[in-house]
Amino acid sequence: MAGAEAAWAAANAGIPVVIHEMRPVVKTFAHRTGDFAEMVCSNSFRSDDHEQNAVGLLHWEMRTAGGLVMEMAEKHRLPAGGALAVDRDPFAAAVTAKLKEHPLISASYEEVTELPSSGNWIIATGPLTSTALAQSIKSATGAEALAFFDAIAPIVYADSIDMDTAWMQSRYDKGETEDEQKAYINCPMTKDEYEAFIDALLAAEKTEFHEGETAGYFDGCLPIEVMAERGRETLRHGPMKPVGLTNAHRPDVKPYAVVQLRRDNKLGTLYNIVGFQTKMKYGAQTSVLKMIPGLQDASFARLGGIHRNTFINSPTLLDHQLRLKSHPHLRFAGQITGVEGYVESAAMGLLAGRMAAAEIKGKTLPPPPPETAMGALVTHITGGAEAKTFQPMNVNFGLFPPIDAKGGRRGRTVRYKAYTDRAKEAFQAWLAI
């Protein structure tokens, strides 16, 4: 997705492009063809509502910028309610045909095994980057690991947490400032609530591995189910330990267990559930996590998951032009930058292609404003996210600078419309640069 969109954007800016594609010469376990933009998982680009949904807004921005992926998706659209689902094989074939028909685009089918040392390159290899190239990226970035089974913790919208039940406090009130001493949101559990939670966790449906894959979890990020299987009290002595915390609502009652949430972005609009990496299936995950007091009405910006993934620590490694700081002739785009999803990956490709074309012409194209969907993603992956806990992220309104609006369901509708109105105005101004 990202490579296809990057090539289209650069070529339409008048820059000759060569697409290097290893398929079908070198296959992956997931792909079946050699077509560009082959969809190997879902056939949906998710919500197409550009007034109430962040990914729908991203659709709108890509269409407005003349993106190829959205154009072909619209031509091969399937009935899917408010979502944009596509007929995946004709869609990929159409993207491939359009790229090959472009007079400034050519394709070279071979595996690139090392990062090029010169020229202008966009690395858009996705989550299944070949072993050889991943090793080259590892050498260039100093990353300890790129390919691993990634156990991801869920992320909750801050405004959906019940603060009449939860309270803010760091363990043992650690921190030099008041903000640091209240860096965590804490959700208390009684013994009965904890036991019921463990029962549900152990019984929940889990994601299975692909044939031939074995689990090598990343740096101690054990899924909570794996910890619970080691003993019913394991979580209570791990991420759910209640020590050093006093319930601000009931200071005389000691919680049996505590679930902590830590701010996940600088805006304070997103909180991740600390230590809650999980391989529960999405449906089971939502119901089990909502058993946590204070999260009974939680809205999730991202659910947890586990899959093989290859991505770089973009907040540390990339500048705002998506260039590798240590090797600025290399740009990265797509899921390898730490965005999650087809649309987000394609959007980063669109930006990388435009930025590369501008640079070749002796100009600098600034990233879109952070009030836009594309700008919010770029801001997140190039410095807005916490580098130490950086994990792949879908676009969501929690990445945008906040807009004040009253709470409640009706208030949320008004607020989301305000987000999208502001974003469209800012994006059109950016396109006019």
Secondary structure, DSSP 4 states (H G I P E B T S, - for coil): -HHHHHHHHHHHTT--EEEEE-TTTS--SS--SS-TT---S-SEEEE--TTT-HHHHHHHHHHHTT-HHHHHHHHTEE--TTEEEE-HHHHHHHHHHHHHHSTTEEEEES---S--SSS-EEE--GGG--HHHHHHHHHHH--S-SEEEEEE--EEEGGGS-TTT-EE--GGG-SSSHHHHT-EEEEEE-HHHHHHHHHHHHHS-BPPPPTT----BSTT---HHHHHHT-TTTGGGTTT--TT---SS-TTS--SEEEEEEE-BTTS-EEEETT----B-HHHHHHHHTTSTT-TT--EEE--EEEEEE---HHHHB-TTSEETTEEEEEE-GGGGTB-SHHHHHHHHHHHHHHHHHHHTT---PPPPTTSHHHHHHHIIIIIB-GGG---B---GGGSPP-----HHHHHHHHHHHHHHHHHHHHHHHHT-
